[in-house]
């Protein structure tokens, strides 16, 4: 994708830019990015990513605000990867030697934009509705769901069947993981 310039001179412009980054966006914090061969190579390789650079150096205060979005301090040799109005990752170009090894930088960028699995769904092992797995309905209160969750965790806890052999203990551990994942999914859905 072609490299675009963006004006980031005020805090409002910065916030608008971050919040409007719906698609995969790579912000190169280098106002001379269009002259950098590694940027052109990386942007042509990562064609699904929107590549953007500031038209002039970003003021220090804006670097600090952008660093707050990223939860890390930034410098002028940084690549900020954004998607859906949030900062996914920050790549310090000095540490990855991006200017001399753009192929390595391309791998980092592609990996940053891969869909992430949430902790609750990792290895969740159950398919379908978490409410069904817990034996509750969507209309049940948080207290009823929490009580059922605690009951199931106590019932299927691996320590309760440890004396019956390793195979049953492993099955109980798998079931407990499924119960925890289902409860976490319900809690997440109710917070949204």
N, C-alpha and C positions, 0 to 999 in steps of 0.2 A: 504494500500500500504506500502511497505517496506521503512524504513528510509534510505536515501542515504546521503553520505557525499559529501561535495563540498569544493573546495579550494577557499577561498576569501582572498587573501593576498595583492592584489594590486587593485588600482582603476579600471584598465582595466578588471580584472577578475570580479569585482563587476558589472560593466556596462554590460559586456558580459552575466553574469548570469541573471541580471534583464531583459535585452532585449530578452533573449532566453526563458524566462518563458512564453511560449505560453499556456500551459495547466495550470490548477489550481495548484498552488504551495504554500506550507506552508514552510517558512524558519524559523526554530527554532534557534534563536540567542543564542545557548548554545552548546559549543563544546562537552559537556558530554550528549547530548540529547539521545543518544542510551541507556543510563543507567537510564533515567527518565521513571518511569512507566506510568505517565500521557501522555507522548508523544506516547508510544506504544499503549495505549488504544485509544487515540484520532486518531492516524493514522490508526488503524484498523477499527474504526467506520466511519471515513471519507475516505472510500476506493477510491473514485474518485480523491482525492487530492494527488499530488506528495509531499512527505515529505522530506525535505532536512535540513541538519545542517552543519555548518562549522567544518572542521577537527581540527582547533585550534581557540583560541579566536580571534575575529575580532578586528583589531586595531581601535583606537579611530577615526582616520581620516575617515576610511571606515564607521563607525557607523554614522558619520556626513553626509557623502555622501548619504548613504542609507536613513537617516533621511530627506535629501533634496528631494529624490524621494517621500517619504511618507508625506512630509510637516509637520513633527513633530519630536522632538528629541527622540532618541531611547536609550535603555539601554540593558544590557545583558540578562534581563528576558523579552524578547519581542518575539512575534510571528508575522512575516510579511507575509501577504497573497498577492500573486501576480498572475496576469493573463494577458495574451496578452501584455507582456512587460511593465506593469505598476503595481504600488502598489495599491491594492484595499483598504486595511485597515491594521492597526497595532493594535495588541492586547497586552496590557501591562499585563503580567501574574500576577503581584502583585495585580492589581485592580480587576481582575476577579477570583483571587484565583484558577488559573488553575491547580496548582499542587495538590490541595486537592479535587477539584470538576471538574474532566475532562468532565463529562456529560454536564456541563454548557458551557465549552469551545467548545465542539463539536457543540452545537447549534449556538454559535457565528460564528464558521467557516462555517457551512452550510448556515447560513443566509448571510454571506459576499459573498458567491459564487452564490447566487440566481441571475438570470438575472434581471437587473434593467430596469425599464421603464423610458424613458426620459421624461422630464417635458412636452415637446410638445405632446407626445403621451398619457400621462396620461389623461384618461377620454376624449380622443380626439373625440369620438363619430362619426367621419366620417370614412367611409371605402373607400379606393380607392386612387386615384391620387390627391395630394394637388393642382396640377395645374388646374385640372378640377374644384375643389371646388372654387378656386379663379377666374375661368373663363379666364385663360391665357394659353399660350402654353409654352413648354419647350424652344422654341427658342426666346421667348420674352426677352428683356433686363431687368436687375435688376431695372432700373428706371420705366419701364412699369409695372412690377410686383408690385413694391412698391406703385405706383400710384393707381393701381387697389385694392391693399390691403387697403389703406387709404380710398378709396371710399366705399368699403364694410363695413369697421369698422364704418364709419360715418352712413351708411345706416341702419345697424343692431344694432347700439348701444342701450342698454336697456333704457337709459334715453330718447331717442326719442319716445318710445312707452309707457312710464310709465303712461301717462294719460289714456291709453286704457285698463288698468287692469293688475293685477299681472300675469295672465296666459301668456299674450303676452310679458310682460317684461321678464318672465322666458325663453320663447322660444327665444327671442332676445339675452339674455345672453348666452344661449347654442350655438346659431349660431355664436356669437362673439368669443366664446372660440374655436369653430371649425376653424374660419377664422384665428385667432392668431396661432393656432397649425399648420395649413397648411402653413402659411407664414414662421413660424419658421423652419418647415421641409424643405422648399425650400431653405432657407438661409443656413441651415446646409449642405444640399446636394451640394450647389454651393461652399462652403468653402473647401470641401474635394477634 
